[in-house]
């Protein structure tokens, strides 16, 4: 007959696995979102009318079955749920890791860990803070840091990234996102059992790098080309 300690340990293990699966699933949902969002941002290279038409189209998808912005709010609600699940799971796993190691190591060795894995928590907090500002800047309140109008999506974008310091903030956030994606993709693959062989581990690492570079690089193109006057 199993002892209570073993039962408790088994439950804790199952709970930890569940939290990791929730993090992986919500993380994959965000990867899909940022890829679609990045594609939309790149519409800025097509000019004022093309970008604004894209922004308007987002609000009319699903009509007349759904009201204006109906599908957009469904997607936003899903992303909010995924964000809450991701952050709550990460916080729970972090607390468990601290309880399992109540005494800090006297000498901390980072030989086997990557920079992206060591900065995962701080990078996540950086991305979360940037996300709040990004929503205020372009979606919820529409704050124009240049003091211009906010009713034109393309002009709001250009006014924002014409400011060099706004572009710097954006690029720092993209660097944090790249590192988060690099390690996050690897962790998700590991959680889902896709790193059982040497070949699969190499593929998971490569996938992490590819997604990190494509997403962060793609997002960085618009602010860089705006601050240098290509997009105006």
Backbone bond lengths (Angstrom), bond angles and torsions (degrees), N, CA, C in turn:
res aa  C-N    CA-C-N  psi(-1)  N-CA   C-N-CA  omega(-1)  CA-C   N-CA-C  phi
1 X - - - 1.470 - - 1.538 108.72 -
2 X 1.339 117.02 132.82 1.457 121.03 -176.69 1.514 110.58 -69.30
3 X 1.316 115.92 142.92 1.463 120.52 178.33 1.522 108.99 -79.66
4 X 1.334 117.78 158.17 1.465 121.51 178.62 1.522 112.57 -57.66
5 X 1.351 116.72 -34.05 1.465 120.14 179.98 1.511 110.91 -63.22
6 X 1.333 116.62 -43.16 1.462 120.74 -179.96 1.521 110.77 -65.62
7 X 1.343 115.79 -41.06 1.465 119.19 179.33 1.525 109.99 -63.12
8 X 1.341 115.58 -44.32 1.454 119.80 178.82 1.524 110.55 -61.78
9 X 1.324 117.00 -42.31 1.458 120.56 179.28 1.511 112.02 -64.72
10 X 1.333 116.07 -39.85 1.463 119.79 179.57 1.520 110.55 -64.95
11 X 1.342 115.97 -41.15 1.462 119.43 178.86 1.521 110.86 -64.75
12 X 1.332 116.51 -41.13 1.461 120.40 179.50 1.523 110.82 -63.14
13 X 1.349 115.64 -39.40 1.460 119.68 179.41 1.519 110.99 -65.18
14 X 1.354 115.80 -44.96 1.461 119.60 178.53 1.525 110.95 -62.14
15 X 1.336 116.47 -39.22 1.454 120.77 179.64 1.524 111.05 -65.38
16 X 1.335 116.83 -40.15 1.461 120.77 178.28 1.518 111.06 -64.34
17 X 1.320 116.79 -42.19 1.466 120.91 178.24 1.526 109.91 -62.52
18 X 1.340 116.79 -41.37 1.468 121.00 178.69 1.525 110.81 -60.94
19 X 1.340 116.56 -43.62 1.465 120.45 179.39 1.525 110.97 -62.83
20 X 1.329 116.61 -40.46 1.470 120.08 179.05 1.527 111.28 -66.76
21 X 1.338 116.30 -37.46 1.463 119.91 177.29 1.529 110.94 -66.13
22 X 1.333 116.65 -39.49 1.463 120.49 177.27 1.521 111.01 -64.09
23 X 1.328 116.33 -39.93 1.468 119.88 177.05 1.509 111.25 -64.32
24 X 1.335 116.69 -42.40 1.468 120.38 -179.45 1.521 110.62 -64.82
25 X 1.332 117.25 -46.03 1.466 120.69 -177.61 1.525 111.27 -65.21
26 X 1.337 117.56 -45.18 1.464 120.19 178.97 1.520 111.10 -67.42
27 X 1.321 116.80 -35.05 1.462 120.38 177.37 1.516 111.87 -64.78
28 X 1.328 117.45 -41.93 1.463 121.29 178.15 1.526 110.93 -64.66
29 X 1.338 116.36 -35.38 1.465 120.02 176.56 1.526 110.44 -63.25
30 X 1.330 116.64 -40.12 1.457 120.22 179.08 1.525 111.89 -69.06
31 X 1.326 117.35 -34.55 1.460 119.61 177.08 1.522 110.22 -61.89
32 X 1.335 116.24 -43.65 1.458 119.42 176.29 1.511 112.13 -60.27
33 X 1.348 116.41 -40.23 1.464 120.33 179.99 1.523 111.59 -66.46
34 X 1.333 117.59 -47.54 1.468 119.10 -175.92 1.528 111.31 -66.84
35 X 1.326 118.08 -31.42 1.465 120.27 175.93 1.530 110.65 -65.02
36 X 1.345 116.47 -43.95 1.467 120.07 177.99 1.527 110.94 -66.96
37 X 1.333 116.77 -40.22 1.461 121.33 179.57 1.530 110.91 -65.42
38 X 1.329 115.92 -40.01 1.464 120.26 178.33 1.525 110.69 -62.25
39 X 1.336 116.96 -42.69 1.470 121.22 177.35 1.527 110.39 -58.53
40 X 1.331 116.62 -43.11 1.459 120.10 178.38 1.513 112.28 -63.94
41 X 1.345 117.33 -41.45 1.461 120.12 178.96 1.523 112.39 -60.68
42 X 1.324 116.10 -36.12 1.465 120.24 -177.93 1.529 112.12 -68.11
43 X 1.331 117.43 -11.52 1.465 120.96 173.61 1.526 111.48 -61.64
44 X 1.330 116.79 -18.71 1.465 120.74 178.92 1.531 111.16 -60.23
45 X 1.328 117.16 -28.30 1.468 120.24 178.49 1.521 111.81 -68.95
46 X 1.343 117.04 -18.91 1.468 120.69 179.21 1.522 112.25 -84.20
47 X 1.336 116.91 -6.92 1.454 119.92 176.09 1.520 114.17 106.96
48 X 1.318 114.47 175.97 1.460 123.65 -174.63 1.521 112.98 -55.94
49 X 1.329 116.91 -54.59 1.462 120.31 -173.32 1.524 111.98 -66.89
50 X 1.334 117.10 -41.36 1.470 120.65 -179.35 1.522 110.98 -64.15
51 X 1.335 117.19 -41.35 1.459 120.22 -179.24 1.524 110.95 -67.79
52 X 1.330 116.88 -44.05 1.467 119.92 -179.82 1.525 111.90 -68.05
53 X 1.324 116.57 -33.53 1.457 119.56 176.21 1.523 110.71 -65.07
54 X 1.330 115.98 -39.58 1.466 120.71 176.32 1.528 110.54 -62.79
55 X 1.352 116.42 -45.30 1.468 120.86 179.72 1.527 111.10 -61.64
56 X 1.338 116.44 -39.56 1.467 120.37 178.60 1.529 110.86 -68.98
57 X 1.327 116.57 -37.78 1.467 120.81 -178.42 1.527 111.36 -62.92
58 X 1.324 116.51 -33.94 1.466 120.07 178.25 1.524 111.68 -59.23
59 X 1.322 116.56 -31.06 1.464 121.12 -177.33 1.520 113.24 -85.89
60 X 1.326 117.23 -11.72 1.465 119.70 -177.13 1.528 112.78 -111.54
61 X 1.330 117.78 -0.24 1.473 120.28 178.13 1.529 109.16 -62.67
62 X 1.316 116.04 132.52 1.465 120.83 178.35 1.506 114.89 94.58
63 X 1.337 117.68 -10.19 1.470 119.68 177.48 1.530 109.06 -73.09
64 X 1.344 119.02 145.28 1.475 127.17 5.55 1.528 113.79 -92.64
65 X 1.351 118.04 2.03 1.459 119.10 -179.88 1.528 111.36 -64.03
66 X 1.338 116.16 -31.63 1.457 121.09 178.12 1.524 108.99 -118.62
67 X 1.328 117.44 153.18 1.464 119.25 176.30 1.526 110.59 -69.19
68 X 1.321 116.72 170.55 1.463 120.27 178.36 1.527 110.06 -57.81
69 X 1.314 115.33 133.10 1.471 124.03 -177.93 1.522 112.62 67.66
70 X 1.355 117.85 11.15 1.463 120.62 -178.53 1.514 112.55 -62.22
71 X 1.345 116.63 -52.26 1.467 119.97 179.87 1.519 110.62 -65.47
72 X 1.326 115.99 -34.59 1.467 120.17 179.12 1.522 110.82 -61.16
73 X 1.341 116.72 -41.23 1.461 120.07 179.87 1.528 111.95 -73.56
74 X 1.329 116.74 -29.82 1.469 119.03 173.73 1.528 110.14 -63.58
75 X 1.336 115.69 -44.57 1.464 120.39 178.33 1.525 111.07 -64.90
76 X 1.319 116.58 -41.46 1.463 120.18 178.77 1.521 111.50 -62.27
77 X 1.334 116.26 -40.83 1.467 120.42 178.73 1.524 110.64 -63.15
78 X 1.336 115.56 -42.62 1.460 119.69 177.63 1.518 111.94 -62.03
79 X 1.330 116.97 -39.93 1.465 121.00 179.29 1.526 111.31 -68.41
80 X 1.327 116.92 -37.30 1.463 120.06 177.61 1.528 110.13 -63.61
81 X 1.340 116.24 -43.69 1.470 120.41 177.41 1.525 110.28 -60.88
82 X 1.342 116.37 -44.81 1.462 120.66 179.64 1.529 110.76 -62.89
83 X 1.333 116.86 -38.66 1.465 120.68 179.16 1.522 110.99 -65.23
84 X 1.335 116.99 -44.57 1.462 120.67 178.76 1.524 110.56 -61.77
85 X 1.324 116.48 -44.38 1.469 121.12 179.48 1.523 110.38 -62.11
86 X 1.331 116.79 -44.42 1.463 121.71 -177.57 1.528 111.20 -64.09
87 X 1.329 116.18 -48.22 1.469 120.09 -177.77 1.530 110.76 -68.49
88 X 1.331 117.11 -42.87 1.468 120.39 -179.30 1.530 110.98 -64.48
89 X 1.330 117.08 -41.11 1.466 120.65 178.71 1.522 110.65 -65.22
90 X 1.337 116.83 -42.52 1.466 120.75 178.93 1.528 110.84 -62.60
91 X 1.327 116.68 -42.52 1.464 120.40 179.93 1.527 111.31 -64.86
92 X 1.329 116.20 -41.27 1.471 120.10 179.46 1.523 111.07 -64.96
93 X 1.316 117.45 -43.00 1.471 121.03 178.85 1.524 110.91 -65.73
94 X 1.328 116.62 -37.68 1.470 120.72 179.06 1.529 110.51 -64.53
95 X 1.351 116.83 -42.99 1.472 120.04 178.25 1.519 110.94 -63.62
96 X 1.331 117.13 -40.22 1.471 119.96 179.54 1.520 111.04 -65.26
97 X 1.319 116.66 -39.61 1.461 120.15 178.93 1.527 110.92 -64.01
98 X 1.337 117.26 -38.76 1.463 120.90 178.54 1.527 111.43 -68.44
99 X 1.336 116.59 -38.77 1.472 119.22 178.20 1.522 111.43 -67.58
100 X 1.313 116.43 -33.47 1.467 119.80 179.94 1.520 111.68 -72.27
101 X 1.363 116.97 -21.67 1.459 120.35 178.90 1.524 108.22 -130.45
102 X 1.350 116.82 74.52 1.474 120.64 -175.09 1.526 113.57 -65.72
103 X 1.338 117.31 -26.01 1.471 121.12 179.73 1.514 108.41 -106.79
104 X 1.317 116.48 122.55 1.465 120.37 -178.18 1.524 110.31 -67.78
105 X 1.338 115.93 149.79 1.452 120.73 176.10 1.526 109.96 -63.41
106 X 1.364 116.04 138.24 1.457 119.30 177.01 1.527 110.77 -68.06
107 X 1.308 116.42 -38.87 1.460 121.91 177.15 1.508 107.08 -122.74
108 X 1.318 116.81 113.93 1.460 121.16 -177.01 1.523 109.56 -89.47
109 X 1.328 117.11 119.55 1.454 121.59 -177.86 1.521 109.64 -104.30
110 X 1.348 115.58 126.45 1.460 120.98 -179.31 1.521 111.43 -117.50
111 X 1.332 115.62 25.77 1.459 119.83 -175.53 1.512 111.19 -62.37
112 X 1.326 117.44 -42.79 1.461 120.91 -173.31 1.521 113.36 -90.53
113 X 1.331 117.99 -6.06 1.459 120.22 -176.77 1.522 110.59 -104.26
114 X 1.324 115.44 151.08 1.460 120.72 179.06 1.515 110.37 -89.84
115 X 1.331 116.54 164.24 1.458 120.99 177.88 1.527 110.88 -60.95
116 X 1.337 116.46 -39.01 1.463 120.19 -178.91 1.518 111.63 -64.88
117 X 1.333 117.76 -35.74 1.466 119.46 178.67 1.524 111.43 -72.55
118 X 1.354 116.90 -35.75 1.472 120.35 -179.17 1.525 112.52 -72.38
119 X 1.327 116.79 -24.45 1.477 120.27 -178.86 1.521 112.13 -104.11
120 X 1.321 117.26 15.06 1.458 121.03 -173.54 1.532 111.95 -59.40
121 X 1.316 117.79 -47.29 1.470 119.98 -176.51 1.522 111.13 -70.42
122 X 1.345 117.53 -48.14 1.454 119.73 179.81 1.530 111.42 -65.71
123 X 1.324 115.27 -35.67 1.461 118.58 176.22 1.517 111.31 -64.42
124 X 1.330 116.54 -38.99 1.460 120.72 178.08 1.523 111.50 -63.42
125 X 1.347 116.84 -41.17 1.465 120.53 178.06 1.529 111.03 -66.02
126 X 1.341 116.20 -37.26 1.467 120.34 177.46 1.522 110.47 -63.33
127 X 1.324 116.43 -44.77 1.468 120.98 179.58 1.520 110.46 -64.00
128 X 1.337 116.97 -40.53 1.469 120.75 -179.83 1.529 111.03 -63.40
129 X 1.337 116.61 -43.66 1.467 120.40 178.03 1.528 110.61 -63.77
130 X 1.332 116.42 -42.23 1.465 119.82 179.08 1.523 110.63 -65.29
131 X 1.323 117.11 -38.00 1.464 120.70 -179.78 1.525 111.00 -60.09
132 X 1.345 116.41 -41.54 1.468 120.08 178.34 1.525 109.75 -60.67
133 X 1.341 117.08 -47.47 1.465 120.07 179.76 1.529 111.08 -64.59
134 X 1.322 116.69 -41.40 1.465 121.47 -178.12 1.532 111.08 -60.00
135 X 1.331 115.92 -41.27 1.470 120.11 177.99 1.522 111.38 -67.37
136 X 1.325 116.76 -39.05 1.463 120.04 176.78 1.526 111.14 -66.14
137 X 1.320 115.25 -38.12 1.465 121.77 -177.11 1.531 112.41 -68.55
138 X 1.342 116.55 -45.32 1.467 119.38 -169.66 1.527 115.45 -116.47
139 X 1.335 119.01 -15.75 1.463 119.12 -170.64 1.524 113.87 -123.97
140 X 1.323 117.67 -63.13 1.471 120.75 -169.08 1.520 111.44 -75.50
141 X 1.331 116.87 -59.38 1.460 121.07 -177.84 1.527 111.15 -98.98
142 X 1.323 116.79 -31.32 1.468 124.34 -174.31 1.527 110.57 61.35
143 X 1.322 113.32 73.30 1.460 121.39 178.83 1.523 108.91 -89.23
144 X 1.323 117.14 122.19 1.461 121.40 176.34 1.526 108.27 -97.23
145 X 1.339 118.91 106.44 1.471 120.41 -176.39 1.522 113.48 -66.16
146 X 1.337 116.30 -15.75 1.464 119.36 176.45 1.520 112.31 -85.92
147 X 1.324 117.44 -8.89 1.449 121.75 -179.82 1.513 114.40 86.74
148 X 1.351 117.16 7.58 1.455 121.00 -179.60 1.516 112.51 -86.57
149 X 1.337 114.77 -168.96 1.464 121.24 -179.33 1.526 110.54 -69.62
150 X 1.343 115.17 158.35 1.470 120.60 -178.38 1.525 112.47 -121.75
151 X 1.349 117.86 3.28 1.464 120.19 -174.64 1.525 113.41 -89.22
152 X 1.339 117.23 -1.02 1.460 121.51 179.24 1.528 108.47 -119.34
153 X 1.360 118.67 109.69 1.470 121.21 -174.88 1.523 114.18 -55.38
154 X 1.337 116.41 -43.89 1.470 119.55 -177.72 1.522 110.94 -65.38
155 X 1.325 117.44 -46.72 1.459 120.56 -179.25 1.525 111.91 -65.94
156 X 1.332 116.63 -34.09 1.463 120.41 176.25 1.526 110.10 -63.78
157 X 1.323 116.25 -41.88 1.462 121.22 178.08 1.527 110.72 -61.90
158 X 1.341 116.31 -48.54 1.465 120.57 -178.18 1.529 110.71 -65.02
159 X 1.343 117.40 -43.71 1.465 120.64 179.23 1.524 110.92 -60.07
160 X 1.327 116.78 -37.91 1.465 120.94 -178.89 1.518 111.29 -66.76
161 X 1.331 116.53 -50.98 1.465 119.61 -174.29 1.519 114.36 -85.54
162 X 1.329 117.14 -4.71 1.467 119.87 169.50 1.523 111.21 -68.14
163 X 1.327 115.76 -20.89 1.459 121.54 176.92 1.535 108.64 -84.98
164 X 1.312 117.64 118.82 1.460 120.80 -174.71 1.524 112.42 -60.13
165 X 1.355 115.77 -36.43 1.464 118.10 -177.74 1.525 111.79 -70.99
166 X 1.337 117.53 -29.44 1.462 119.42 174.83 1.528 110.34 -68.88
167 X 1.328 116.38 -38.27 1.460 120.44 177.18 1.528 110.78 -64.38
168 X 1.338 117.20 -39.65 1.465 120.91 177.76 1.528 110.56 -61.97
169 X 1.338 116.53 -46.02 1.473 120.43 178.41 1.525 110.16 -57.90
170 X 1.323 115.93 -44.67 1.460 121.21 -178.84 1.527 110.78 -62.97
171 X 1.335 117.21 -43.37 1.468 120.87 -178.02 1.526 111.68 -68.29
172 X 1.332 116.62 -36.27 1.473 119.94 175.59 1.525 109.81 -62.37
173 X 1.332 116.19 -43.13 1.468 120.59 178.10 1.518 110.92 -63.06
174 X 1.336 116.94 -37.77 1.470 120.15 179.10 1.528 111.52 -68.77
175 X 1.331 117.00 -33.88 1.466 119.92 175.44 1.529 110.19 -64.60
176 X 1.340 115.94 -42.80 1.470 120.08 176.96 1.520 110.60 -63.58
177 X 1.340 116.79 -39.48 1.467 120.51 178.76 1.517 110.93 -64.86
178 X 1.341 117.36 -40.20 1.461 120.97 179.79 1.524 111.01 -60.55
179 X 1.327 117.09 -46.48 1.464 120.44 -179.85 1.520 110.89 -66.74
180 X 1.343 116.35 -38.18 1.460 120.04 179.06 1.529 110.70 -64.37
181 X 1.324 116.62 -43.21 1.465 120.64 179.18 1.525 111.38 -67.36
182 X 1.326 116.32 -39.57 1.468 120.17 -178.44 1.527 111.23 -57.38
183 X 1.336 115.68 -51.46 1.458 118.52 -179.73 1.528 111.69 -78.21
184 X 1.336 116.90 -32.94 1.457 120.41 -178.44 1.517 113.02 -63.65
185 X 1.339 116.60 -41.11 1.468 119.95 178.35 1.525 110.31 -63.85
186 X 1.335 115.64 -43.12 1.465 119.68 177.61 1.527 111.25 -60.87
187 X 1.327 116.69 -45.37 1.465 120.62 -179.11 1.526 111.32 -64.52
188 X 1.348 116.56 -39.87 1.464 120.19 179.12 1.521 110.50 -63.92
189 X 1.327 116.52 -43.23 1.469 120.05 178.42 1.522 110.89 -62.66
190 X 1.328 116.74 -39.47 1.463 121.25 178.81 1.529 110.87 -65.47
191 X 1.336 116.45 -43.80 1.466 120.92 179.34 1.521 111.49 -62.56
192 X 1.329 116.27 -37.70 1.463 121.19 -177.93 1.527 112.77 -83.99
193 X 1.326 117.40 5.69 1.459 121.34 176.44 1.519 114.40 75.62
194 X 1.340 116.86 30.09 1.457 120.86 -177.08 1.520 112.79 -104.41
195 X 1.336 117.01 15.99 1.470 120.48 -179.48 1.528 110.93 -128.65
196 X 1.314 116.65 39.35 1.468 120.34 -174.69 1.519 113.68 -82.33
197 X 1.322 117.71 -16.16 1.466 121.42 179.89 1.522 109.19 -124.42
198 X 1.352 114.94 165.20 1.464 119.77 179.33 1.523 111.17 -61.59
199 X 1.323 116.55 -39.12 1.463 120.60 -179.66 1.523 110.81 -66.47
200 X 1.339 117.01 -44.68 1.464 120.53 -179.31 1.525 111.17 -66.43
201 X 1.343 116.91 -33.31 1.464 119.15 177.08 1.524 111.02 -66.41
202 X 1.321 116.60 -41.40 1.466 120.18 177.43 1.527 110.89 -63.87
203 X 1.318 116.47 -39.47 1.466 119.96 178.73 1.518 111.24 -65.87
204 X 1.332 116.59 -38.53 1.469 120.15 178.63 1.524 110.40 -65.18
205 X 1.331 116.94 -42.04 1.462 120.23 177.56 1.523 111.19 -63.26
206 X 1.339 116.04 -42.21 1.465 120.29 178.51 1.523 110.92 -63.99
207 X 1.326 116.43 -42.16 1.469 120.39 178.64 1.523 110.42 -60.56
208 X 1.337 116.58 -40.25 1.456 120.55 178.14 1.519 111.99 -61.19
209 X 1.334 115.92 -44.09 1.464 119.86 179.42 1.527 111.41 -66.45
210 X 1.330 116.77 -44.15 1.469 120.71 -177.70 1.531 110.65 -61.75
211 X 1.330 116.64 -48.50 1.467 120.35 -179.16 1.522 110.93 -64.12
212 X 1.342 116.70 -41.21 1.466 120.35 179.69 1.520 111.67 -61.90
213 X 1.336 116.49 -46.08 1.468 120.76 -177.55 1.526 111.12 -69.48
214 X 1.340 116.51 -43.17 1.465 119.93 -178.32 1.528 111.06 -64.30
215 X 1.323 116.77 -47.95 1.465 120.34 -176.46 1.526 111.25 -69.27
216 X 1.339 117.26 -55.59 1.465 119.80 -177.58 1.522 111.23 -65.18
217 X 1.338 116.78 -39.54 1.459 119.98 178.20 1.512 112.03 -66.03
218 X 1.327 116.85 -42.84 1.460 120.67 179.78 1.511 112.27 -63.68
219 X 1.337 117.18 -42.20 1.462 120.95 177.77 1.532 111.58 -66.20
220 X 1.328 117.09 -32.73 1.469 120.42 -176.00 1.520 112.82 -75.44
221 X 1.323 117.96 -20.09 1.460 120.44 -176.85 1.530 112.26 -61.22
222 X 1.333 117.11 -44.70 1.465 120.54 -175.65 1.524 112.13 -63.48
223 X 1.350 120.86 -52.19 1.468 118.93 178.32 1.521 113.31 -62.10
224 X 1.332 117.76 -38.40 1.459 120.52 -179.60 1.533 111.13 -64.63
225 X 1.328 116.83 -46.88 1.460 119.99 -178.17 1.531 111.33 -72.63
226 X 1.331 116.84 -21.12 1.471 119.77 175.98 1.519 110.67 -76.92
227 X 1.335 117.32 -47.63 1.452 120.50 -178.29 1.527 111.69 -65.32
228 X 1.351 117.10 -25.50 1.469 121.37 177.43 1.522 112.81 -91.53
229 X 1.337 116.91 3.01 1.455 121.21 172.46 1.506 116.49 87.12
230 X 1.320 119.25 4.82 1.474 120.89 178.50 1.528 110.22 -72.88
231 X 1.341 115.71 -44.34 1.459 121.50 173.56 1.522 106.81 -97.07
232 X 1.332 116.88 117.83 1.467 119.30 -179.28 1.511 111.48 -147.03
